[in-house]
Amino acid sequence: MGIFIQNLENLKNYKYQGEDRSIVTKYFLKPYWWSNFVKVFPHWFAPNLVTLSGFGFIVANILTCLYYDPYLDNPDVPSWTIVSYAIGLFMYQTFDACDGMQARKTGQSGPLGELFDHCVDALNTSLSVIIFASVTKMGYGWMFIISQFAVLANFYLSTWEEYHTHILFLSEFSGPVEGILMIVILYLATAYYGSSIWTVEWFRVNLVSFLPSGLINILSYLGFVQLTIDQEGLLSAFASVDASSIYIILGSGSLYFNIISAYNNVKRIYAKNKSIDYLKESHKAIKGLVPFAMYYASVVAFLIVSTPHIFTNTSSFLPFVLQIGTSMAFTVGRIIISHLTLSEFPHRLPTLYLPTLQVAAYGLVKFLNWSSGVGIALDVAVNNIAWAGFGISMGIYGCFIAEIITEISSFLDIWVLRIKHPKKLD
């Protein structure tokens, strides 16, 4: 019994349940690609090692990206790098699909495999945003934050749904299948036509007629619109729309439908249990979405108060977005652990309070500069605060990973990256 894991005895009742409605998976990928590719792995190859090997493609993509395009806005990166991103992401998807097939083939299916898979997927979710931002020349800014929010919100939502339903739902169009394939195609198209397809302005929209002045001022402050005044004194607020903007808007808009779908699945599962008040339980389940919403509210608060320093210094922005990724990886990991051990939903987690503490730390620096004239450079302060937050989140997540590996492997008498009890072959 550790700090992060309770009720280990419930792991013995584990049984994986999934509902995959993907047409692409059913008729193309699974029968013609995954079922054949899994034969590459010998019977002694552990399923978790398949998962980790697949993650290696994402790590290779990240290292390539940060070497050739550290600011995510270089229009002259070699086209082969973008092709390699497409190949790496596709292979990650392949390995991610084959780890479960390898587990069944070797008789190693279990709760540690599901948890290991989710933790790796959570890390990939944030790292892949960095690659996407480089391909689309998004750079470090609010559009990056919106993209990361959208993908992490979908991942958190899927994990929240699995906790309450004990079923992993994949719809006819899901992120792990169709979403990844669509991004792979977009990467290949970008490599062929050039990254300019993402940055060329399609049209401009004057938002004065659509939005209240207060919201326009906020958007102007955040850099989304450009304010101009003509010779007659009329104000215009133009927003430039390009391919990346449309893609992100559509992707973020789909989040609404995913929320409705996930909630309906949760409500449907509770409705089948006649011994409980399913409406009460469904409303109680919604409270599990509050920590994510409050966390991102504090993220936005820190970004606003630390503007422009957080955006103009790559060494500050990058660790902060990595902090967000590791914090969410820890959060979904805790939710999965609670799902596997039939424990209470984790509403209060230490990493979720980090942005709030960072806001307070930045406010303290400004107060000291004002009250006592300490003279601390704000850009240096933001950089130190960002790196401290990343370090703390990595430390907590590292302790979590170490504990689940040691506790679960010891309790179930298994190894993590090797097969301790091989399946007897016929």
C-alpha positions as CSV (number, residue, x, y, z in Angstrom):
1,M,0.0,0.0,0.0
2,G,1.7,3.2,-1.2
3,I,1.1,6.9,-1.3
4,F,-0.8,6.9,-4.6
5,I,-2.3,3.4,-4.7
6,Q,-5.0,2.1,-2.4
7,N,-7.1,-1.2,-2.5
8,L,-4.6,-3.2,-4.4
9,E,-6.6,-6.4,-3.7
10,N,-9.2,-5.2,-6.2
11,L,-6.7,-5.6,-9.0
12,K,-7.5,-9.3,-8.9
13,N,-11.0,-8.6,-10.2
14,Y,-9.6,-6.7,-13.2
15,K,-11.2,-7.4,-16.6
16,Y,-10.6,-5.3,-19.6
17,Q,-13.7,-4.0,-21.4
18,G,-13.7,-2.1,-24.6
19,E,-16.1,-0.9,-27.3
20,D,-14.5,0.0,-30.6
21,R,-16.9,1.2,-33.2
22,S,-14.2,2.4,-35.6
23,I,-14.9,1.4,-39.2
24,V,-11.3,2.0,-40.2
25,T,-10.1,-0.4,-37.4
26,K,-12.7,-3.1,-38.2
27,Y,-12.3,-3.3,-41.9
28,F,-8.8,-2.1,-42.6
29,L,-6.2,-1.6,-39.9
30,K,-6.9,-4.6,-37.7
31,P,-7.4,-7.4,-40.3
32,Y,-4.8,-6.1,-42.8
33,W,-2.1,-4.3,-40.8
34,W,-2.1,-4.8,-37.0
35,S,-2.9,-8.5,-37.1
36,N,0.1,-9.0,-39.4
37,F,2.5,-6.6,-37.8
38,V,2.1,-8.1,-34.3
39,K,3.7,-11.2,-35.7
40,V,7.0,-9.3,-35.7
41,F,7.2,-9.6,-31.9
42,P,8.3,-12.9,-30.6
43,H,6.5,-14.6,-27.7
44,W,9.2,-13.5,-25.2
45,F,8.7,-9.8,-26.1
46,A,6.7,-8.2,-23.2
47,P,3.6,-6.2,-24.1
48,N,4.8,-3.2,-22.1
49,L,8.0,-3.3,-24.1
50,V,5.9,-3.0,-27.2
51,T,4.3,0.1,-25.7
52,L,7.6,1.6,-24.7
53,S,9.2,0.9,-28.1
54,G,6.3,2.7,-29.8
55,F,6.9,5.7,-27.6
56,G,10.4,5.7,-28.8
57,F,9.2,7.0,-32.2
58,I,7.6,10.0,-30.5
59,V,10.8,10.7,-28.6
60,A,12.7,10.6,-31.9
61,N,10.2,13.0,-33.4
62,I,10.6,15.4,-30.5
63,L,14.4,15.4,-30.7
64,T,14.3,16.0,-34.4
65,C,11.8,18.8,-34.0
66,L,13.7,20.6,-31.3
67,Y,17.0,20.3,-33.3
68,Y,15.6,21.6,-36.6
69,D,12.8,23.9,-35.3
70,P,13.3,24.8,-31.6
71,Y,11.0,27.9,-31.9
72,L,8.3,26.0,-33.9
73,D,8.2,28.6,-36.6
74,N,11.1,27.8,-39.0
75,P,9.7,27.7,-42.6
76,D,12.9,26.1,-43.9
77,V,13.0,22.8,-42.1
78,P,13.9,19.9,-44.4
79,S,10.8,18.2,-45.8
80,W,12.2,14.8,-44.7
81,T,11.7,15.8,-41.1
82,I,8.0,16.2,-41.6
83,V,7.8,12.8,-43.4
84,S,9.6,11.3,-40.4
85,Y,7.0,12.8,-38.1
86,A,4.3,11.2,-40.1
87,I,6.0,7.8,-40.1
88,G,6.8,8.1,-36.4
89,L,3.2,8.9,-35.4
90,F,1.9,6.1,-37.6
91,M,4.3,3.6,-36.1
92,Y,3.4,4.8,-32.6
93,Q,-0.3,4.1,-33.4
94,T,0.7,0.7,-34.7
95,F,2.7,-0.3,-31.6
96,D,0.0,1.2,-29.4
97,A,-2.6,-1.1,-31.1
98,C,-0.3,-4.2,-31.1
99,D,0.6,-4.1,-27.4
100,G,-2.8,-5.4,-26.4
101,M,-2.7,-8.0,-29.1
102,Q,0.8,-9.0,-27.9
103,A,-0.6,-9.2,-24.3
104,R,-3.4,-11.6,-25.4
105,K,-0.9,-13.6,-27.5
106,T,1.5,-14.1,-24.6
107,G,-1.2,-14.4,-21.9
108,Q,0.0,-11.3,-20.1
109,S,-3.2,-9.1,-20.1
110,G,-3.6,-7.3,-16.9
111,P,-4.1,-4.0,-15.1
112,L,-0.5,-2.9,-15.2
113,G,-0.6,-3.1,-19.0
114,E,-3.6,-0.9,-19.2
115,L,-2.1,1.6,-16.8
116,F,1.3,1.6,-18.6
117,D,-0.5,2.2,-21.9
118,H,-2.5,5.1,-20.6
119,C,0.5,6.8,-19.0
120,V,2.5,6.6,-22.2
121,D,-0.5,7.8,-24.2
122,A,-0.8,10.8,-21.8
123,L,2.8,11.8,-22.4
124,N,2.4,11.4,-26.2
125,T,-0.6,13.6,-26.2
126,S,1.3,16.7,-25.1
127,L,4.5,15.9,-27.0
128,S,2.6,15.5,-30.2
129,V,1.2,19.0,-29.9
130,I,4.8,20.3,-30.1
131,I,5.3,18.4,-33.3
132,F,2.0,19.7,-34.7
133,A,2.9,23.2,-33.8
134,S,6.2,22.9,-35.7
135,V,4.5,21.5,-38.8
136,T,1.9,24.2,-38.9
137,K,4.4,27.0,-37.9
138,M,2.2,27.8,-34.9
139,G,5.1,28.9,-32.7
140,Y,4.8,29.5,-29.0
141,G,1.6,31.4,-28.2
142,W,-2.0,31.2,-27.4
143,M,-2.9,29.0,-30.4
144,F,-0.4,26.4,-29.0
145,I,-2.2,26.6,-25.6
146,I,-5.6,26.1,-27.2
147,S,-4.3,23.1,-29.2
148,Q,-2.9,21.5,-26.1
149,F,-6.0,22.2,-24.1
150,A,-8.2,20.6,-26.8
151,V,-6.2,17.3,-27.0
152,L,-5.7,17.1,-23.2
153,A,-9.4,17.8,-22.6
154,N,-10.4,15.0,-24.9
155,F,-7.9,12.6,-23.2
156,Y,-9.1,13.6,-19.7
157,L,-12.7,13.2,-20.8
158,S,-12.0,9.7,-22.2
159,T,-10.3,8.7,-18.9
160,W,-13.2,10.2,-16.8
161,E,-15.6,8.2,-19.0
162,E,-13.7,5.0,-18.5
163,Y,-13.6,5.4,-14.7
164,H,-17.4,5.6,-14.5
165,T,-18.4,3.1,-17.2
166,H,-15.4,0.7,-16.8
167,I,-15.5,0.5,-20.6
168,L,-13.1,2.2,-23.0
169,F,-15.3,3.7,-25.7
170,L,-13.9,4.4,-29.2
171,S,-16.5,6.0,-31.5
172,E,-16.8,5.8,-35.3
173,F,-14.3,8.7,-35.4
174,S,-11.9,8.6,-32.5
175,G,-8.6,10.3,-31.8
176,P,-6.4,7.2,-31.4
177,V,-7.5,5.9,-34.9
178,E,-9.0,8.3,-37.3
179,G,-7.6,11.4,-35.6
180,I,-4.0,10.1,-35.9
181,L,-4.5,9.0,-39.5
182,M,-5.8,12.4,-40.4
183,I,-2.8,14.1,-38.8
184,V,-0.4,11.7,-40.6
185,I,-2.1,12.6,-44.0
186,L,-1.8,16.3,-43.1
187,Y,1.9,15.9,-42.3
188,L,2.6,14.2,-45.6
189,A,0.7,16.9,-47.5
190,T,2.7,19.5,-45.7
191,A,6.0,17.8,-46.6
192,Y,4.9,17.8,-50.3
193,Y,3.4,21.3,-50.6
194,G,5.4,23.1,-48.0
195,S,4.5,24.6,-44.6
196,S,3.2,27.7,-46.2
197,I,-0.2,26.0,-46.7
198,W,-0.8,26.6,-43.0
199,T,0.3,30.2,-42.8
200,V,-1.2,31.7,-45.9
201,E,-4.1,34.0,-44.9
202,W,-7.4,32.8,-46.3
203,F,-9.5,35.8,-45.3
204,R,-9.9,38.4,-42.6
205,V,-12.9,38.9,-40.3
206,N,-13.9,42.2,-38.7
207,L,-15.1,41.2,-35.3
208,V,-16.6,44.6,-34.3
209,S,-20.0,43.6,-35.6
210,F,-20.0,40.2,-33.9
211,L,-18.4,40.6,-30.5
212,P,-18.7,43.1,-27.6
213,S,-16.0,45.6,-27.1
214,G,-14.8,44.1,-23.9
215,L,-14.1,40.7,-25.5
216,I,-12.5,42.4,-28.5
217,N,-10.1,44.2,-26.1
218,I,-9.2,40.9,-24.5
219,L,-8.6,39.2,-27.8
220,S,-6.4,42.1,-28.9
221,Y,-4.4,41.9,-25.7
222,L,-3.9,38.2,-26.3
223,G,-2.8,38.9,-29.9
224,F,-5.7,37.3,-31.7
225,V,-7.0,40.5,-33.4
226,Q,-5.5,43.6,-34.8
227,L,-7.2,46.9,-33.8
228,T,-7.2,49.8,-36.4
229,I,-8.9,53.1,-36.6
230,D,-9.7,54.6,-40.0
231,Q,-9.8,58.2,-41.1
232,E,-13.4,58.6,-40.0
233,G,-12.5,57.3,-36.5
234,L,-14.2,54.0,-36.9
235,L,-12.7,51.1,-35.0
236,S,-11.9,47.8,-36.8
237,A,-10.9,44.5,-35.2
238,F,-9.5,42.2,-37.8
239,A,-8.7,38.5,-37.2
240,S,-6.6,36.7,-39.7
241,V,-7.8,33.3,-40.6
242,D,-5.5,30.6,-42.0
243,A,-5.6,26.8,-42.3
244,S,-4.1,26.2,-38.8
245,S,-6.8,28.5,-37.3
246,I,-9.6,26.6,-39.0
247,Y,-8.2,23.2,-38.0
248,I,-7.9,24.2,-34.4
249,I,-11.3,25.8,-34.3
250,L,-12.9,22.7,-35.8
251,G,-10.9,20.5,-33.4
252,S,-11.8,22.5,-30.4
253,G,-15.5,22.6,-31.5
254,S,-15.6,18.8,-31.6
255,L,-14.8,18.8,-27.9
256,Y,-18.4,19.9,-27.2
257,F,-19.7,16.8,-29.0
258,N,-17.2,14.6,-27.2
259,I,-18.4,15.9,-23.9
260,I,-22.0,15.2,-24.7
261,S,-21.2,11.7,-26.0
262,A,-19.1,10.8,-22.9
263,Y,-21.8,12.1,-20.5
264,N,-24.5,10.1,-22.4
265,N,-22.4,7.0,-22.1
266,V,-21.9,7.5,-18.4
267,K,-25.6,8.2,-17.9
268,R,-26.5,5.1,-19.9
269,I,-24.3,2.9,-17.8
270,Y,-25.8,4.2,-14.5
271,A,-29.3,3.9,-15.9
272,K,-28.8,0.2,-16.3
273,N,-28.3,-0.1,-12.5
274,K,-31.8,-0.1,-11.1
275,S,-30.5,0.0,-7.5
276,I,-29.2,3.5,-7.7
277,D,-30.5,7.0,-8.6
278,Y,-28.8,7.3,-11.9
279,L,-29.5,11.0,-12.3
280,K,-27.9,11.7,-8.9
281,E,-24.9,9.5,-9.8
282,S,-24.6,11.1,-13.2
283,H,-24.6,14.6,-11.7
284,K,-22.0,13.4,-9.1
285,A,-19.9,12.1,-12.0
286,I,-19.8,15.6,-13.6
287,K,-17.9,16.9,-10.5
288,G,-15.0,14.9,-11.8
289,L,-14.7,17.4,-14.7
290,V,-14.3,20.3,-12.3
291,P,-10.6,19.7,-11.4
292,F,-9.6,19.9,-15.1
293,A,-11.6,23.1,-15.6
294,M,-10.1,24.7,-12.5
295,Y,-6.6,23.6,-13.4
296,Y,-6.8,25.2,-16.9
297,A,-8.3,28.4,-15.4
298,S,-5.2,28.7,-13.3
299,V,-3.0,27.9,-16.4
300,V,-4.6,30.8,-18.3
301,A,-4.3,33.0,-15.2
302,F,-0.5,32.4,-15.0
303,L,-0.1,33.0,-18.8
304,I,-2.0,36.3,-18.6
305,V,-0.1,37.7,-15.6
306,S,3.3,36.6,-17.0
307,T,2.7,38.0,-20.5
308,P,4.8,38.9,-22.5
309,H,7.7,37.2,-20.7
310,I,6.3,33.7,-20.9
311,F,5.8,33.9,-24.7
312,T,8.9,35.8,-25.7
313,N,11.3,33.4,-24.0
314,T,11.4,29.8,-25.3
315,S,13.2,28.6,-22.3
316,S,10.2,29.7,-20.2
317,F,7.3,28.6,-22.4
318,L,8.6,25.1,-23.2
319,P,9.0,23.9,-19.6
320,F,5.6,25.3,-18.8
321,V,3.8,23.4,-21.5
322,L,5.8,20.3,-20.5
323,Q,4.7,20.9,-16.9
324,I,1.1,20.9,-18.1
325,G,1.7,17.6,-20.0
326,T,3.3,15.9,-17.0
327,S,0.6,17.2,-14.6
328,M,-2.2,15.8,-16.8
329,A,-0.3,12.5,-17.3
330,F,-0.2,12.2,-13.5
331,T,-3.8,13.1,-13.2
332,V,-5.1,10.6,-15.7
333,G,-2.8,8.0,-14.3
334,R,-4.4,8.5,-10.9
335,I,-7.9,8.3,-12.4
336,I,-7.0,5.0,-14.1
337,I,-5.5,3.6,-10.8
338,S,-8.8,4.5,-9.1
339,H,-10.7,2.8,-11.9
340,L,-8.6,-0.4,-11.6
341,T,-8.8,-0.5,-7.8
342,L,-12.4,0.6,-7.6
343,S,-11.3,3.6,-5.4
344,E,-12.9,7.1,-5.1
345,F,-12.4,9.5,-8.0
346,P,-9.3,11.7,-7.3
347,H,-10.5,15.3,-7.1
348,R,-7.5,16.9,-5.3
349,L,-4.1,16.2,-6.7
350,P,-0.9,18.2,-5.9
351,T,0.1,18.9,-9.5
352,L,-3.3,20.6,-10.2
353,Y,-2.3,23.5,-7.8
354,L,1.0,24.3,-9.4
355,P,-0.2,27.1,-11.8
356,T,-1.9,28.8,-8.8
357,L,1.3,28.6,-6.8
358,Q,3.2,30.0,-9.8
359,V,0.7,33.0,-10.1
360,A,1.4,33.6,-6.4
361,A,5.2,33.4,-6.8
362,Y,5.1,35.8,-9.7
363,G,2.9,38.2,-7.7
364,L,5.4,38.0,-4.8
365,V,8.2,38.9,-7.1
366,K,6.4,42.0,-8.4
367,F,5.4,43.0,-4.9
368,L,9.0,42.7,-3.7
369,N,10.2,44.8,-6.7
370,W,7.6,47.4,-5.9
371,S,7.8,47.5,-2.1
372,S,11.6,47.1,-1.5
373,G,13.1,47.8,-4.9
374,V,14.8,44.4,-5.0
375,G,15.1,44.7,-8.8
376,I,14.4,41.1,-9.8
377,A,14.2,40.8,-13.6
378,L,10.7,39.6,-14.5
379,D,11.8,37.5,-17.4
380,V,14.3,35.7,-15.2
381,A,11.7,35.3,-12.5
382,V,9.2,33.8,-15.0
383,N,11.9,31.5,-16.4
384,N,12.8,30.2,-12.9
385,I,9.1,29.8,-11.9
386,A,8.4,27.8,-15.1
387,W,11.3,25.5,-14.6
388,A,10.5,25.0,-11.0
389,G,7.0,24.0,-11.8
390,F,8.2,21.5,-14.5
391,G,10.7,20.1,-12.1
392,I,8.1,19.6,-9.3
393,S,5.6,18.0,-11.7
394,M,8.2,15.7,-13.1
395,G,9.3,14.7,-9.6
396,I,5.7,13.9,-8.5
397,Y,5.0,12.0,-11.8
398,G,8.3,10.1,-11.5
399,C,7.5,9.0,-7.9
400,F,4.0,7.9,-9.1
401,I,5.5,5.8,-11.9
402,A,8.0,4.2,-9.6
403,E,5.4,3.4,-7.1
404,I,2.9,1.8,-9.5
405,I,5.6,-0.3,-11.1
406,T,6.9,-1.6,-7.8
407,E,3.6,-2.0,-6.0
408,I,1.6,-3.6,-8.8
409,S,4.4,-5.8,-10.1
410,S,5.1,-7.1,-6.6
411,F,1.4,-7.6,-5.8
412,L,0.7,-9.5,-9.1
413,D,4.1,-11.2,-9.2
414,I,5.0,-10.0,-12.6
415,W,7.8,-8.1,-14.3
416,V,7.2,-4.8,-16.2
417,L,9.4,-5.1,-19.3
418,R,10.0,-8.9,-19.3
419,I,7.6,-11.9,-19.1
420,K,8.0,-13.6,-15.7
421,H,5.4,-16.4,-16.3
422,P,5.4,-17.3,-20.0
423,K,2.2,-18.7,-21.5
424,K,2.5,-22.4,-22.3
425,L,2.3,-22.9,-26.1
426,D,0.2,-25.7,-27.5
